[in-house]
Amino acid sequence: MISIDLHSHSTASDGLLSPTELIKLAAGSGVKVLALTDHDDVSGLPEAALAALTYGVQLVNGVEISASWHGHTLHIVGLHIDPLNSTLSLGLEKIRAGRKIRARRIADSLAEAGIVGAFEGARRYAGNPHILNRSHFARYLVEAGYAKNVKAVFEHFLTGGKPGYVRHEWVSLAEAVGWICASGGVAVIAHPGRYILMDSEMHELLAEFCQLGGRGIEVVTSSHKPEQFAVFAKLANQFGLLASKGSDFHGPGESRFGMGNLPELPSGVIPIWHDWSELVA
């Protein structure tokens, strides 16, 4: 089977590796098809495209858009997007502007808890000055000795009711899906197992997502336990969605599945790449 990974991050958002380093690692790990899906930014794609030619990896142009739905934060991955599409570009600029305001508020919240210098500390971990998010703050908190690792940070900081948590209203689900579709891409709900939703809410979300033009759902991802693969495979078939998989790779040791270690999709689903010309060929 061809090794495919359709969710990864570089220093263009909150990954630890540059686009070139990411592609090199993917190639060395046996990955043949990789989607670079940085948060709310596509600036890493040109560098990744050049590296993909050098290292023999099929690059899929992607993005991961932050959206709000009924008070929940969702991530919508776009695959095979046109990164130069004006509708998408303007939409992502809107989100990045909101991110800057949110980052300042996170730093202020941490300062109230006695953690000073968090904004400047987080910026040292940001390869892209326009994208400063919780992962950058988490890495600073580890550096400053407030937690032993990034996972531990999110047990004590940056989440609901904890220092550094800031409620933020992202773009609507309709906007996120619409921008991806306008750019010629395929919209995929990322790591649905991460969202704290009742079964009825998950069904409502998937029904609305499909109505808006969404096409796929991540079934296999680092955020899912093995028993969840079957759960989301069943939902994919129930709602007529194509099944995707991705490591959500941010850097060595930060994801359950490393580059090239993703399990196969469960049987009985239609892979999102089933009709991709480059794979059929």
C-alpha positions as CSV (number, residue, x, y, z in Angstrom):
1,M,0.0,0.0,0.0
2,I,1.1,3.6,-0.7
3,S,1.9,5.5,2.5
4,I,-0.4,8.5,2.6
5,D,-0.5,11.3,5.2
6,L,-3.1,14.0,4.7
7,H,-2.6,16.2,7.7
8,S,0.8,17.8,8.8
9,H,2.2,21.1,9.9
10,S,5.4,23.1,9.4
11,T,7.0,26.2,10.8
12,A,4.6,28.2,8.6
13,S,2.1,27.6,11.5
14,D,3.0,25.6,14.6
15,G,5.1,22.8,13.4
16,L,8.7,22.3,14.5
17,L,10.2,21.6,11.1
18,S,10.5,23.8,8.0
19,P,8.5,22.7,5.0
20,T,11.7,21.4,3.5
21,E,12.6,19.5,6.6
22,L,9.1,18.1,6.8
23,I,9.2,16.8,3.2
24,K,12.6,15.3,3.8
25,L,11.4,13.5,6.9
26,A,8.3,12.2,5.1
27,A,10.4,10.9,2.2
28,G,12.8,9.2,4.6
29,S,9.9,7.6,6.5
30,G,8.4,6.1,3.3
31,V,5.5,8.6,2.9
32,K,4.7,8.9,-0.8
33,V,1.8,11.4,-0.6
34,L,1.8,14.2,2.0
35,A,-0.6,17.1,2.5
36,L,0.8,20.2,4.2
37,T,-2.1,21.6,6.1
38,D,-0.8,24.5,8.2
39,H,-3.2,26.4,10.4
40,D,-4.9,29.3,8.6
41,D,-1.9,29.9,6.4
42,V,-0.5,28.6,3.1
43,S,2.8,30.4,3.0
44,G,4.7,27.1,3.4
45,L,3.4,25.5,0.3
46,P,5.8,27.0,-2.3
47,E,8.9,25.8,-0.3
48,A,7.2,22.4,0.2
49,A,6.5,22.0,-3.5
50,L,10.2,22.5,-4.4
51,A,11.3,20.1,-1.7
52,A,8.7,17.5,-2.9
53,L,10.3,17.5,-6.3
54,T,13.7,17.0,-4.8
55,Y,12.7,14.2,-2.5
56,G,10.2,12.4,-4.7
57,V,7.1,13.1,-2.5
58,Q,3.7,13.8,-4.0
59,L,2.6,17.1,-2.3
60,V,-1.1,17.8,-1.7
61,N,-1.7,21.6,-1.2
62,G,-3.7,21.9,2.0
63,V,-4.7,24.1,4.9
64,E,-6.4,23.7,8.2
65,I,-9.0,26.3,9.0
66,S,-10.2,27.2,12.5
67,A,-14.0,27.5,12.7
68,S,-16.7,27.9,15.4
69,W,-19.9,25.9,15.5
70,H,-22.4,26.2,18.3
71,G,-19.8,27.3,20.8
72,H,-17.3,24.6,19.8
73,T,-14.0,25.1,18.0
74,L,-13.6,22.9,15.0
75,H,-10.8,22.4,12.5
76,I,-11.6,21.9,8.8
77,V,-8.9,20.6,6.5
78,G,-8.9,21.7,2.9
79,L,-7.1,19.3,0.4
80,H,-6.1,20.1,-3.2
81,I,-6.8,23.7,-2.6
82,D,-5.6,26.5,-4.9
83,P,-3.5,28.6,-2.4
84,L,-3.7,31.6,-4.7
85,N,-7.5,31.7,-4.7
86,S,-8.5,35.2,-3.6
87,T,-11.6,34.1,-1.6
88,L,-9.5,31.7,0.4
89,S,-6.6,34.2,0.8
90,L,-8.9,37.0,2.1
91,G,-10.6,34.6,4.5
92,L,-7.3,33.3,6.0
93,E,-6.1,36.9,6.4
94,K,-9.3,37.5,8.5
95,I,-8.5,34.6,10.8
96,R,-4.9,35.6,11.2
97,A,-5.9,39.0,12.3
98,G,-8.1,37.5,15.0
99,R,-5.2,35.2,16.0
100,K,-3.0,38.2,16.9
101,I,-5.7,39.6,19.2
102,R,-6.2,36.1,20.8
103,A,-2.4,35.7,21.4
104,R,-2.3,38.9,23.4
105,R,-5.2,37.9,25.5
106,I,-3.6,34.5,26.2
107,A,-0.4,36.2,27.4
108,D,-2.5,38.6,29.5
109,S,-4.3,35.7,31.1
110,L,-1.0,33.9,31.9
111,A,0.4,37.1,33.3
112,E,-2.5,37.3,35.7
113,A,-1.5,33.8,36.9
114,G,2.0,35.0,37.5
115,I,3.6,33.8,34.3
116,V,5.2,36.9,32.7
117,G,6.9,37.2,29.3
118,A,4.7,34.5,27.7
119,F,4.0,36.5,24.6
120,E,7.6,37.1,23.8
121,G,8.5,33.5,24.8
122,A,5.9,32.1,22.5
123,R,7.1,34.3,19.6
124,R,10.5,32.6,19.8
125,Y,8.9,29.4,18.8
126,A,6.9,30.9,15.9
127,G,8.5,30.5,12.5
128,N,5.7,32.6,11.1
129,P,5.1,35.9,12.8
130,H,1.5,35.9,11.6
131,I,0.6,32.6,13.3
132,L,1.0,32.5,17.1
133,N,-1.1,29.8,18.8
134,R,-1.4,27.7,21.8
135,S,1.3,25.2,20.7
136,H,3.8,28.1,20.8
137,F,2.7,29.1,24.3
138,A,2.9,25.5,25.4
139,R,6.4,25.1,24.2
140,Y,7.4,28.3,26.1
141,L,5.7,27.0,29.3
142,V,7.8,23.8,29.0
143,E,10.9,25.9,28.5
144,A,10.1,28.0,31.5
145,G,9.6,25.0,33.7
146,Y,5.9,25.1,34.2
147,A,5.3,21.7,32.8
148,K,7.5,18.7,31.8
149,N,6.1,18.4,28.2
150,V,3.6,19.9,25.9
151,K,1.0,17.3,26.8
152,A,1.3,18.2,30.4
153,V,0.8,21.9,29.6
154,F,-2.7,21.3,28.3
155,E,-3.6,19.5,31.5
156,H,-2.9,22.7,33.6
157,F,-3.0,25.6,31.2
158,L,-4.6,27.0,28.0
159,T,-7.8,24.9,28.2
160,G,-11.2,25.8,29.7
161,G,-11.1,27.1,33.2
162,K,-7.2,27.1,33.3
163,P,-4.7,30.0,33.1
164,G,-4.2,31.1,29.6
165,Y,-7.6,29.9,28.3
166,V,-9.2,32.5,26.0
167,R,-12.6,31.9,24.4
168,H,-12.4,32.9,20.8
169,E,-15.0,33.2,18.1
170,W,-13.5,31.8,14.8
171,V,-15.1,32.0,11.4
172,S,-18.3,30.1,10.8
173,L,-18.4,26.5,9.5
174,A,-20.1,27.8,6.4
175,E,-17.3,30.2,5.7
176,A,-14.6,27.7,6.3
177,V,-16.2,25.1,4.0
178,G,-17.1,27.8,1.4
179,W,-13.6,29.1,1.2
180,I,-12.2,25.6,0.6
181,C,-14.8,24.9,-2.0
182,A,-14.2,28.2,-3.7
183,S,-10.5,27.4,-4.1
184,G,-11.4,24.1,-5.8
185,G,-10.5,22.0,-2.7
186,V,-12.1,19.3,-0.7
187,A,-13.3,20.0,2.8
188,V,-12.6,17.5,5.5
189,I,-13.6,17.5,9.2
190,A,-10.3,17.1,11.1
191,H,-9.9,14.8,14.1
192,P,-13.7,14.7,15.0
193,G,-12.9,12.6,18.1
194,R,-11.4,15.6,19.8
195,Y,-14.6,17.5,19.9
196,I,-16.7,17.1,23.1
197,L,-20.0,16.4,21.4
198,M,-23.0,14.2,22.2
199,D,-24.0,11.7,19.6
200,S,-26.9,13.9,18.5
201,E,-24.6,16.9,18.2
202,M,-22.1,15.0,16.1
203,H,-24.9,13.9,13.8
204,E,-26.2,17.5,13.5
205,L,-22.6,18.7,12.8
206,L,-22.0,16.1,10.0
207,A,-25.4,16.7,8.5
208,E,-24.8,20.5,8.3
209,F,-21.2,19.9,7.1
210,C,-22.5,17.8,4.2
211,Q,-25.2,20.3,3.3
212,L,-22.5,23.0,3.1
213,G,-20.5,21.0,0.7
214,G,-18.1,19.1,3.0
215,R,-16.8,15.9,1.5
216,G,-14.6,14.1,4.0
217,I,-13.9,13.1,7.6
218,E,-10.7,12.1,9.3
219,V,-11.1,8.5,10.4
220,V,-7.5,7.6,11.3
221,T,-5.5,10.3,13.0
222,S,-3.3,10.8,16.0
223,S,-6.2,12.2,18.1
224,H,-8.2,9.0,17.7
225,K,-7.8,5.8,19.8
226,P,-7.9,2.6,17.7
227,E,-11.5,1.9,18.8
228,Q,-12.6,5.3,17.4
229,F,-11.4,4.4,13.9
230,A,-14.4,2.1,13.5
231,V,-16.8,4.7,15.0
232,F,-15.9,7.3,12.5
233,A,-15.7,4.9,9.6
234,K,-19.3,4.0,10.4
235,L,-20.3,7.7,10.5
236,A,-18.4,8.3,7.2
237,N,-20.6,5.7,5.5
238,Q,-23.8,6.8,7.3
239,F,-23.3,10.4,6.0
240,G,-21.8,9.6,2.6
241,L,-18.4,11.1,3.5
242,L,-15.1,10.0,2.2
243,A,-12.5,8.7,4.7
244,S,-9.3,10.5,5.2
245,K,-6.2,9.9,7.4
246,G,-3.4,12.1,8.7
247,S,-0.9,12.1,11.5
248,D,-1.5,15.7,12.4
249,F,2.3,15.8,12.7
250,H,3.8,18.8,14.4
251,G,7.2,17.5,15.2
252,P,9.1,14.4,16.5
253,G,7.5,13.2,19.7
254,E,4.4,15.5,19.6
255,S,2.0,13.1,17.8
256,R,0.9,9.6,18.6
257,F,1.7,8.5,15.1
258,G,5.0,9.6,13.7
259,M,5.6,10.3,10.0
260,G,5.0,7.1,8.1
261,N,3.4,5.2,11.0
262,L,-0.2,5.7,10.2
263,P,-2.5,2.6,10.3
264,E,-4.6,1.8,7.3
265,L,-8.1,2.9,7.0
266,P,-10.7,0.4,8.2
267,S,-12.2,-1.7,5.4
268,G,-15.6,-0.7,3.9
269,V,-14.9,3.0,3.6
270,I,-14.2,5.0,0.5
271,P,-10.8,6.7,0.8
272,I,-10.8,10.4,0.0
273,W,-8.1,9.7,-2.6
274,H,-10.0,7.0,-4.4
275,D,-10.3,9.1,-7.6
276,W,-7.2,11.2,-7.4
277,S,-5.6,11.2,-10.8
278,E,-2.1,11.1,-9.5
279,L,-2.7,8.0,-7.5
280,V,-4.8,6.3,-10.2
281,A,-2.0,6.8,-12.6
